[in-house]
Amino acid sequence: MLGVTKDKEALLKEVEEHVVAFYNEHIDQTVCTFHNFQHVLGVMEEARLIGKQYDISEQELFCLEVAAWFHDVGYSKQANGHERVSQEMARAFLTGKLPEEEIQQIEKLIDATRMDAKPEGLLASIMSDADFFHFHRDDFVLYSKAFMHELRAKENKDFEDSYYWKMTLNFMEMHRYKTDFAQKHFAAGKRMNMDRVRELSKGKKAKEEKKHKIKKEEKLFKKPSTERGIQSMFRLTSRNQISLSSIADNKANILLTVTSLIVSVGAMTGYPMVQENKELFIPLMLFVLTSLATLILAILSTRPTVTSGIPSDEDLKQKKVNLLFFGNFWRMEYGVYEKEVNRLMQDYDSLYNNMIKDQYFLGLVLAKKFKLLRLAYTVFMIGFTSSILAYLFVYFM
């Protein structure tokens, strides 16, 4: 628990929803082309990635993710010194939901994203490196152009493109990664992007061949941006389907509880009542049988289906198996499963095809659940109503 009544996962989801709503409401995407939600999401994912490479606690990783969500919300009010405003907005939201020491830790991590900050400690270093996640990415030029547009639009600064690229190159040369992981894995990508910026800084004097190469690269760079949208789509769809499955299970549990109680009580008390008044046999049996039918339908809606768990070699070779669903691999040997998953991660098309299959078949399971639940509720409604009407008929006749 978090020192208050909410667990970390629930609060992190609440933070995400709050920040998403804030950016939709307060950030003009046509002006803030860099400091937008895509940047925030990139920083959060990078902070999580780097954090998981080190032996840090769940509480520390949680603070990193929360700080990443909030680190630029203050930019909506002011550009210079927006980190301080972000700290205040984070504190206002988290007060009463987290202990004071965790709020202070989150504030320190937000402060580590200042341009002139000198981060102290591992967590602050991770946060600092995450804030420059685009430095090593293939789509760096697109991110940097977005920042150039934002400077012109939001801060009314007029400058030549070549001047901007020179300033960018100077900053990248002064910038240093703080964590060992970033130094090892991100430095090469950053150097490649510095070469691109160096060519862009030459302005009109750059050779036409180089310009053509950059344009070609920019077309390729659009793909990661699309991938981020695809990943968000799969993540949201999966979350929604899991929520719907949970709702269906809760509805089934309600029916199971009510109908099992009715069947139990009806079986124990029905016989003496019928012995005293035989006219009650039909209403009582109708009520009990309806409850029993509803109980069976509710059980069927929640009963899991277990597959063999051992796909054939031919299916694996032809990539017909969805390795993201446990029912397809629960009896496979670990070595075989690891080999197939590694092969899947190296095949872009197969990976997304597996994700599509996972969503599709999960949807089929949900459809079956809700059909059975609808039938169960319909049977219960009609049977309960018919039982009452039959009782009233017997009573008045």
Order of alpha helices (4+ residues) and beta strands (2+ residues): alpha-alpha-alpha-alpha-alpha-alpha-alpha-alpha-alpha-alpha-alpha-alpha-alpha-alpha-alpha
